[in-house]
Amino acid sequence: MPPPPKSTAGRSEEARALARARELPNSRTATDVDSLRRAFADHLQYSQAKDEHTATALDRYFAVAYAVRDRMMRRWVQTQQTYYRSDTKRVYYLSLEFLMGKALENNLINLGLRDSMRDALASLGLELDDLLAQEPDAGLGNGGLGRLAACFLDSLATLQYPAYGYGIRYEFGIFDQELRNGWQVERPEEWLRFGNAWEIPRPEYEVPVHFFGRTEHFVDEHGKHRVRWVDTRKVLGMPYDTPVAGYHNHTVNTLRLWRARASEEFDLSDFNRGDYIAAVEEKNLSETISKVLYPNDLTVMGKELRLQQQYFFVACSIHDILNRHLKTHESFDGFADKVAIQLNDTHPAIAVAELMRVFVDQYDLEWEKAWEICRSVFGYTNHTLLPEALERWQVELFGRVLPRHLEIVYEINRRFLDEVRASGKADEGAVARMSIIEEGPGRQVRMANLAVIGSRSVNGVAALHTELLKTELFHDFHALWPERFNNKTNGVTPRRWLLAANPELARTITECIGPQWVTDADELRRLEPLADDADFRRVFREIKRQNKERLAAIVKAENGITLDLDSIFDVQVKRLHEYKRQLLNVLHIVHQYLRIKADPAYAPVPRTYVFGAKAAPGYFMAKQIIKLINSVGEVVNHDLDVRGRIAVVFLKNYRVSLAERVFPAADVSEQISTAGKEASGTGNMKFQMNGALTVGTLDGANVEIREEVGAENFFLFGLTVEQVAELRRRGYNPWEYYRNDRDLKAVLDALSSGRFSPGEPRLFQPIVDSLLNGGDPYLCLADFRSYLECQERVSQAYLDPERWSRMAILNVARSGKFSSDRTIREYAEEIWGATPTPVA
């Protein structure tokens, strides 16, 4: 919420303070309170052209942001100079998503300026928190993948690794979510509407990117076979650089995001003929590429745009990487000693073919040499076990958009399959499964196979996930190249997810064990003895309650619901997908509701169920589940019989800044995906780091969290991966569970009968049908009884505050393994061969 308008007296006081600030010595990058106050005053006047009478809260936010950015600029330049002088190996992180959230507070913390800036603004009668609220989220990602990339950038800078992030500067990021009668409605997210204080446009580094056209094969004057890509449609990629500051050091790395721009703003001949629409048509077509995050790909046009997006940012980034290398090196000899490129999932996998195209077609390298370099620089991180999430492109579409790249993919594939057959290590079945081209009526290019074949390292993101990659998803490749496969369990940055998100807890931890934990999360282990200290447990509970109060205030303002702070805050916030099983959570809530209605004497431990999730615009079942959550909440929250016992809240428009309020307030973290479906998860780590106890299956990183915190401090339920496989082998029949479990039958019958949709009794029948007649693909019914029993254990534990506090403290103390700093060190040492390069 913007702060209320200032009174005339307040403006006069601010005017006098600003006048005094402008009289201070002008030190561009000093960090004392006086200098920050002067910098704020200058930017308000000279950057925003406002004074205390006309400035809005947004103007004041920009003035603060520019003052902070000024203090990053010299370090930013020095960082790049240091990398050039030392000729160090650089890491390039290619990701279609960077879910950065808000930047101001994070930069204040990392630069060590938060307290000084707060004091500087207070002396002007302003509140820093009011101005922090003005910044929009940079929602350039969909969920865990993009947020992980943001954590990695923070850790790379904090650990002083020479690194660059590359992605797309989407004009519209992840959509804003509205709820209309409980249904999700998507609205454009205009995060750039008022500009972006943190980015620096670099038009001098524009890159031409080509699409469509055809190839010409010819023999050059030396008798060598060559290929031209001609008659293409050209788009320009314009870079925008964002500084990424390390924590309390001088390193400021770069996130470079590419915006698509037409090669010509408009066709002058069309314009002169009066055909204004045709004059700007090419501009509009070109700039669509960076318009929106994840366009709906249910249509051919949508699929084509997705492929264009992926190639666009990859082509720009590869061009940039090679140009940077050639500034200080005359050839590509030793290129792999200076460059490491990490592919964040399959989205940038086309980089393998693009680097080969540039090496062979533009720099005239022999195929064998180019391929040797290519396979030495790439690493591929897989983030999913779901076959449908491993990108495949129709050969016809791929060849139309990128004709030269299809030829290169065919050649890579031909040589690879010849090599496999010659090795005698695989039968024809394995050869067919490993082929980049999936044969059949609709031939497809398998991007995951291209990434595996073109990389020196393939990693999963949790121990269980990596094991399943080896034994199931990529088992043929693992049999061929076992040495290439390794695990890098995900992590999250403790700077944002504890120090910034939970300042009271962070301050208390620092008072008890010192500040070293901020950059060495293993230090949190020193909290373990305090779990047995009654005074510390009391303080811990008080901090949790304060965080619950903050979240409750948001819920009151947004949902109109007053929460019981003594209830269990049971939270599931993440992308809405059937495998994450928000539906199982809802089935339990409905069971609780029906039980209370049937037995007025039943008095469960009060619980507040909190959800936050966005469903992909074209995902019918996910949208149905959001509607179900809201419909159940509508009934439960207005039924006097259950008031004070259970409440259901759906937080609309879940995003990073909202997550920063949710994680510290949670008592229970719901991590309930079907075993074998979640690659890792990072929300589970953020909850743990903030003292929430996990209710979870043995899936993804849950396995390692349970190992770290101890089985007694984790609420386990559900089938294991092995049991899931055995159940499917025997033949899973969900009707058996329906018929044999009276509680489960009552829940599904309530949904079918329209109890939660009285005006539309058949509204939720598709959900029931998916469970009973659709095979219940994610085994909600098979795990239902185990989940109910687990939730009873949760309730019993919560009745003992001292025991609960001890468990929660131990979760915080044992969260060090899940710092992204640890993850990045492992990538650097075991995959990239990169070393820290401190900036003086």
N, C-alpha and C positions, 0 to 999 in steps of 0.2 A: 504493500500500500504506500502511495506517496505521502510524504509528511504534510501536515496541514499548512495552509498559507501562513507566512510570517505576519505578525502584526507590524504596524508602522514603527513601534519602538524597537521591535526585534530587527527590522531592516536597518534602522539607524545604528544599532549596536554592531551589526554585521558590517555596515559601511565603514564605521570607524576602525574596526578590526582589519578590514581589507586594506584600508588606506595605510595603516601602520605596517601591514605585511609588505606592501609595495615599497616601503621606505627601507626595508631590510637589504643588506648586501645580496646581490644576485649571484648565487652560486648554483650553477645549473644542475649539479648532481649531488649536492650535500644532502644528508639524511637526518639532520637534526630537526626539531620541531619548528623552529623559526624558518628554516629554509623550505620545509614542506609547506608551511603556511604561505610563504611568498610564492612558491611554485603554483599552488592552487589558485591564488589571486591572479597571477599572471595568465594562467590558462583560461580562467573564467573570462578575463578581459580580452586577451589576444587570440585565443583559439576559438572561444565560443561567442565572442563579441557581446558579452552580457555583463551587467553589473548586478548588485544585490537587489535592485528593484525589478529587473526583468528576468533574472535567472530562474529557471525551473529546477526541479530536483534532478531532471535528466542532465541539464547543463552542468550542475555541480558534480554529478557522477563523472561526466566526461572530463571535467577539470581535474578531478582526483586521478582518473585513469591515465590522463596524459602526463601528469606529474610523476606517477609511478613508472610509466613507460620511459620517460626521459632517463630515469635512473637505471634502466636496463640497456639503453642504447650503447653506451660506451663498452659495457661488458660484452654486448652482442658482437660488436665490431672486433673487440680484442679476442673473443672466442674464435672467430673465423680466421683472424690473423695467426693465432696460435696453431690452428689445425694446418694451415698452409706452411708455416715455418717448420713445423715438426714432421710434415709429410706423413702423418699418422694414418693408420687404417680407419676408414669411416664406415659407419653402419647406416644403411638406408632402409627405412621401415615403410613398406608399401601397404596401405590399407584403404579400402573403400569407405571406411568409417573412422571418424575420430569424434567420440562423444565427449567433448571437452567441458560442457557445463559453463559455469561462470568463471571468469579469469581474475577479477580484481582481488578478491580476498586471497586466492591462492598465491598470486604474485606478491601481495603485501607480506604474506607469511614467509615465502621463500626468500624474499629480499630482506627480511628482518625489519619491516617497516610498519607492521600492523599497529603496534602500540603508539609509535610516534605519530602516525597519520591520524589515529583516533584522537590523540591529544591536540594535534594541530587543528583539526576540525572542531573539536570541542571549544577551543579558544575563540572560534568564530560563531559559536552557538549552533553548530551542526552536529548531527549524529552520523557516525560512519555507517552504522547498520541501515539507516534510512537510504543512504546512497548506494550501498551494496545491493539493495532490493531493486534498484533501477535497471540493473544489467540484465539483458535477456540471456537465456541459456543458449549456448552455441550447440544446437541439437543436430550435429552432423553425423549421427549414428542412430542405430535402431535399438541397441541393447548392450549386452555384455561384450560383444566383439569390439565395438567402438569405445566403450568405457575402458576396456583392457588396454587398447592402444593409447588412450590418454594417460593411464597410469604408467605405461611403459615410457612415454616421453618424459614424464616427471622423474622417473627413476634414472633414465639415461643421463639427464642433465645433473641430477643430484650426485650420481656416481662418476660424473665427469667423463663419460664416454663420448667421443666424437660421433654425433648421430643427427640424422635428418628424418623427419616424417614427411611422407608424401601422400596426398589425397585430393579430394575434389572440394572446391568452395561452392557448396550447394547454396543457391539463392534461397531455397526453401528446404529446411532440414526435415527431421521427423515431424509429422503433422501435429498440430494442436488437437487435443481430444476434447470434444464436448459430449455431454450426455443429454439425450432428449428422450424422455420417458424411459430411461434406463438403457437406451441403445447408444452405441458409440457412433458419433458423427465426426468426420475428419474436417479440419479447417486448416488452411495454409499457415505455416509457421513463418512469420515474417521477421526473422531474427536480425536481418540487415536493414530493417525499415529506417532506423535512425543512424545507421552507420556502425562501424566496428572500430573501437578505439585501439585495438591491439594489432591490427594488420597493417602491413606496409605493401602497397602495390609495387610491382617490379615490371613495368611494361617493357623495359629494355631487355628482359630475358624471355620475351615471348617465343613460343615454340610452334612451328607449323606441324599440324597433324593431318594425315590423309585418310580418306575413307573411299570405299567403292572402287570404281575404275576397273582396270584389267592389267595383266602382266604381258610383257614382251620379252621373249627369250632371244638372245643373240650371242655372237662370238666376237670378243673384242680384238683389238689389233695384236694382242699377244696370243691369240688362239684360245683364250679362256672363255668358258661358258659363263654368260652373265644374264642378269634379269633386271628389267626396268618395270616399275609400277607406275602406270600412266593413266591419264584421263580421270584423275581422282577429284573428289570434292575436298577442298582444304578448309580446315578450321584452325584458328589460332588458340593456343593455350597460354593464358596470361597468369603468371604466378603472383600470389599474395602471401607474404611471409609473416608469420606470427612468432614472436620470441617465446621460448620456453626456458624459464629460469630454474637453475638448480637450487637446492635448499642451502642457504648460508654459504655459498661459494661464488666464484666469479664466472662460472659457466652459464652461458645463455645459448642454448641450441635453437634450431629452426624447424618449425612446421611449415612446409610449403604446400599451399593448396592452389589448385589450378581452376581457373574460370575459363569457360569456352567463349570465344569471341569470333565473330564473322571475319573472314579475311578482308572483306570490303563491307563498310557500313551499309551501303546501298548501291544499287545499280543506277548509275547516273543517266544512262540512255533511257531506261524505263521511267525514271523520275521526270526527265524532260518531256517524255510523251504523255505525262500525266497519270501514269499507272503507278500510283503510290504504293499499293499493296504489293505488286510485283517487285517494286524497288527495294523493299525491306524484307522480302520473303526469305532470301538466303541468310540474312542476319538472324531472323527468327529461328530458322531451322538449325543453324549452327549453335546458337546460344541455348537451345533447349537442352543440350547435353549436360550442362551444369545447373540446370534449373531446379531439379527436385531430387531428393534422396529416394532411391528405390521406386522408380515409376512402376505402376501396375503392369506386370509382365504376362497378364492373361491373354493379351492380344499379340499378333505378330509385330505390330508397331512398337508395343511396349518391350518386347523381347529385343528388338533391334536397338532400341534406345539404351537398354541395359548393357548390351554388348558394346555399343559406341562409348558409353560412359567408362567402361572398364578399360577399353583400349586407349581412350583419350588420356586418362591420367597416367597410364603406364607409359605410353609413348612420350609424353611430356617429361616424365620422371627419368626414364632411361636416357633421353637426350641430355637432360640436366646433369646426370651422374657422369656421363661420358665427357661432356664439356668440362666439368670440374676436374676430372682426371687429366685431361689433355692440357690444362693450363700449366701443369708442372711436370708432365711426362710426355715424351716424344712418341711413345708407342703404347701398345697394350701388353707388352711384356711385363710381367709382374702385376698385372691388373688385379688378379685375385689376392695379392698381398696387400692391396690398398683399398679394396672394395668388398663389402658384404651386403647382400640384398636379401631382406627377409620378406617373404610373401605371407601376409596375414590372411589365411584361408585361400580359397580358390579364386576369389574375385580378381586378384592381380596376376593369375597364372599365365595370362597371355604375354607377360614380360619375358618368358623363356623364348617364345617365338620372335618377339620384337628385338631382343638383344641379338639373336642369331641373324635376323634380317639386317640390322644395322651393321653388324660385323662383316657379313658376307657381301651385301649389296652396296653399302656405302664406303666401307673401309677396306674392301677387297681382301679380307682374310680368307685363308683356306678353310673349308668346312670343318676339318678335323681340329684345327687349332682353335677356331671359334667355339666349337662344341666343348673342347677341353676347358676353355676359360669359363664358358657359360655354366658348366656343371660344377665349377669350383667356387662360384660367387653366390649362387642361390641357396637359400634355405626355405623350406616350406613348413608352415604351421597349419595343421589340420584342426578345425574347431567343431567338427560334427561327425556323428556316427549315422546320421539319417541319410540314406541313399538319395532321397529326393532333394536334399540340400547340397549335394555334390553337383556342381554346375555341369550341365551338358548343353551344347549348342547344336541345333540342326546343321548338318553339313552345308545344306543349301544356303541357309542364312549366313553362316560363318563365311562361306566362300564369296557371297555377294558383298558383304560389308568389308571383309579383309581378304581379298583374293590372294595376295602374296603370302599372307600368313598361313592360309590353308595349304599352300604348296609346301611351305616350310614344315608345318605340322606333319604332312604326309611323309616328307623326307626324314624327319626325326623318327617317326614311327617305323618306317621301312628299315632304317639302320638298326634301330633298337630291336625289332622283332628278329632280324637276321642274327643279331648278336645273341639273343636269348636262345634261338633254335640251335645255333652253333655251339653254345655252351652245354647243351644236353641237360640243363637243370630244370626244364619245364616241359610238360606235355602240351598238346595243342589246345586243351581246355584252358590251361593257365595262360598260354600265349594269347588266346582270344580275350580272356579277362583283363590282361595287362595292356592290350592294345589301346592306343589313344583314340582310335576310331571304333565306335561300337557299331557293329554290323547289324543289319536288319532292315525292315521296310522303311523306317525313318532313320537313316544313318546319322550318328551324333558324334561330336567331338567331346571326349571326356576330359574336362579341365583338370580334375584331380590327378589323373594318370599323367598328364603333361607335366604337372608340378612335381610329381614324384620322380619321373624320369629325368627331368631337367635340374634336379637339386642334389646337392651333396649331403643334405641333412633333411630328414622328415621327422617332425616331433608332434606328439600329442600334448595335451595341456593338463593332464592329471594321470596319475599312475595307472588307474583302471582304464582310462580312455586309451592310453598308449598301448596297453596290453591288448585291448580289443582291436586297435588298429593292426597290430602284428598278427593276431590270430584270426581276425575276421575280415575287416574292410580291405586291408592291403596285404593279406597273408601271402599272396603270390610274390609280391614285391619283397616282402620281408624274407621269404625263403631264398630269394635271389641275392638280396643285399642286406643281410641282417645288421651290418655295421652302420648303415645309414639311419637307422631308427633309434630315437631316444625320447625321453620324457622331459618336459619342462612344465611343471605344475604352475598354474597361473598364480598371480598375486595381485594385491591392490596397494596403492600408496598410502602409508599411514599419515602422510602430511595432510591430504585432503580428507581421508575417511575416519581419522581420529582427531588429529590436531586441529583441523578447521571445523569438522562437523560436530565434534563433541568437546568444546573447549574446556568445560568444567572438569570433565574426566581427565583430559590431557593435562590440565594444570595440576590436578591432584596426583597423577602418576609422576609427573616431573618433580613435585615436592617430595615424593617418597623415594624415587630411585634415580633422580637426576634426568637431564635432557637427552642423554645419549640414545635413548630408544627411538628418537625421531628419525635417525638415520641408521640405526642398528636395532631392528625390531626384536632381535633375540634377547635384548636387554629386558624386555617385558617379563621374561622368566623370573626376574627378581621380585615380581609381585606375588609369586606363589605363597611365600610365608604369610603375606598379609591377608590371604583368604581365611586364615585362622584368627585374625585380629578382629574382635567385635567392633571396635571403633571404626576401623577401615570399612567393614561391611556396612555399618550404619551410614557412613559418608557415601559409600557406593550407592546405597539405596536412595539416599536423598538426591544424588545427581540423576539417577534414573527417573525419579519422580519429576524433577524439573524438566527433563527432556520429554516426558509424557505430557506435561502441562503445555509445552510448546506445540506438540503435535495436536493435542486436544483443541488448542486455540485455532489452529488451521482448520480442523474438522468442523468446529463450530461455525467458523466464517464461511466455509465452502459448502458444507453439507447440512448445516443447521441442526447438528446432533451434539448433545452434551455427553461426553464420555465419562465413564467411571474410572478414575485414576487408580483405584485399588484393583481393578480387574486385570486379568492377564491380557496384555496387548499382543495378540497372536497375529503375525504379519506375514503376508505373501505378496511381495512386490517383484515383478519381473515381466518380461514379454509374455503375452498371452499365447500359449501354444498347448495343444492337447497333451503332449508328452510331459509338460511341466505339471500337469494334473491339478490346476486350480479347481477342476471339476470334483476331484476327490475331496478337496477341502470343503466345497459347497455341500456335497453329500453328507459330510459329517455335521455341518451346521444344521441341515434340514433334520437329521436324526436327533440332534440335541433339542431342536424346537418341538418336534413331534413328541419326544419323551416328556418334556415339560408340560405340554398340553394334555398328554394322557395321564400324567401323574403330578398333580399340583404340589404334592409333598416333596417331589424331587428338587433338590437345591444344589445344582452344580456350582463349582467355583466360578464366579463371574468372569466372563471372557468377552473381550472386544476383538472381533475379527476384522482385520484391516487388509484390503486389497488395493493394489495399484498395478495397472497393466494397460498396454495398448495392443490391439489386434491389427494384423496386416489388413489393409483396406479390402482385399479380395478374399479374406479367410472367413467363410460363412460360419463354421462351427465355433471359431474363437469369438466371433461377435455374439453368437447365441449364448455362450457361456458368460460373457460380460452382462448381457441382459438378464440372465438367470441370477447372477450375483446380486444385481440391483433389485430384481423383483423379490428375491428372498429377503434382502435387507428391508425393502418397503414393508413387507408383512411383519417381519420380526420386530423392527424398530417401533412399530405402531401398535403392537399387541401388548396390552397391559398385563397379561398373564406372564409374560417373559421379561418384562422391563426390570432392569437391575440384574438380570442373569446373563443374557447374551445381547450383543449388539453387532451389527454388520455395517461396515463402512467401505465404500469404494471411492478412492481418491482419484479424481479425474486428472487427466493430463500428467501422468507420472513422468518425471524427468529428473535430471541430476540434482538440481537445487532442492526439489522436494525430497529426493532420496536422502539428502544431507540432514533432513529433519526426521525422517522415518527411522533410519537405522539406529540412532542413539536412543529412540523411545521404545524400541521393540523389546519385549520379554521373550517371545518365542519366534524363531526363524523357521518358516516352512520351506523345506527343501525336499520335495516329495515326488520328484520325477520317477518314472518307471526305471528300474535298474537296467543300466546298459544304454540309456538314451541321452543323458546329459553328459557332454564332454567333460566339463569341469564345473562351471559356475564361478562367479566372483561375488555375487550378492551374499552367498553363504559365508564368505570370508569377512565381508564388511559387517554383517550381523555379529559374527563371533568377536571381531575386534572391538565392538561396542557393547559386549556383554549380554547378547541374546543367546539363549540356548536353542540348539538345533533339534527340530523334529525332522528326521530324514531317513531315506533309504540308503543302501550302500551303492551309491551312484556318484560318478564324477569325483570331485574333490571332497565330497562328504566322507569318503573312505579315509582320506588322509587327515581330515579335521578330527574325526573320531579317534584315530590313532594318536593324534597330538593331545587332545583334551582328556582322553581316557573314556572308556565305554560308560563309566558311571556318570559322566557329565554330558551325555549325548542321548537323545531319545530315538532309539532305532526301531524301525518297523519294516515290514514288507518283504517281498521275495527278493532273493539275490539274483545276480546275472545268471548263475548256473540254474537256479530254480525256475527262472523265467524261460530259459531255453528248454528245460525238461518239460515244463507245462505245455509249451507250444509243440514240442515233439509228440507228447501224448495226445494232443488235441484239446484245445481250450474251449470250453463251452460255458459262456457267461450265464446261461439260463440255470445251470446247476446251482450257482451261487445265489441267484435270485430266488429259486424255489426253496433252498435250504437255510436261508438266513432271513428270519422274520423281520428284523430291523431294516435290512437292505430292501426287502420287498416293499415295506411301508414307505420308505423314502422314494423309490422309483414310482410307486403308485401315486404318491402325492404329486409328483411332477406330472405324471400322465393325466391326472384328474383335473388339473388346472387349479390346484390349491394356491399356487403362487402366481397364477395368471387368470383370475376369475373372469375377466372379460373375454379371454381367449383361451379356453380350456386345452386346446391342442398346441399351444404356442411352443412348449418345450418337448413335444413328442419327438422331434428330430434328435434331441440329445438322448432320450431314452432309447430310441431306435438304434442309435450308434453304439450304445452299450449292450443291448440285448440282441439285436438283429444284425448289427454291423461288426460283431466280433469283439467289441470292447478292445480295440487295438492296443491301448495303453494300460490294460489290466486294472482299471479302477475297482471293479467288482472283486477281483481276486485279492486285492490288498485292503479292501474295506474293513473287514473285521480286525485285522492286525492294526490298522490305523486307529480305529476306535479304542482299542485296548491301550495303545501307545498314548493317546490323548488323556486317558484316565490316569496314567502314570504322571503325565505332566501336571494335571490338576492336583494330585496328591503331593507332588514335590513343591508346588507353589504354596501350599498350605503351611509350609515350614519356611518362613522368610530367611532364617539364618542359613539353612541348607541351600536354598535357592541362591542366595547372595554368594555363598562360597563357590557353588558351581559356576555362576556367572563370572566371578573374578578369575577363576582358573581358566575359563574360556579366553578372557582377555590376555592373561599371562602367557598362554600357550598359542597365541596367534602369530608369533614372530615368523614362523615358516611361511606364512601367507602374505608376506610383504613382497611387492613387486621388485624391490631392490634385490632380494635373493634370486628371483626369477631372472632378472636382467644379468646378474653376475654369471648365472649358469649359461645363459645364451652367449654372453661375451666370451667366456672361457672355453666352452665346449662346442660351440657352433661357429661363432664369428671370428674368433682369434683376435678380438679387439682388446686394447688396453686403455686404462684411464689416461687422459691427457689434461692435467690441471692447467687452468688459465691463471696466470700471475696477476 
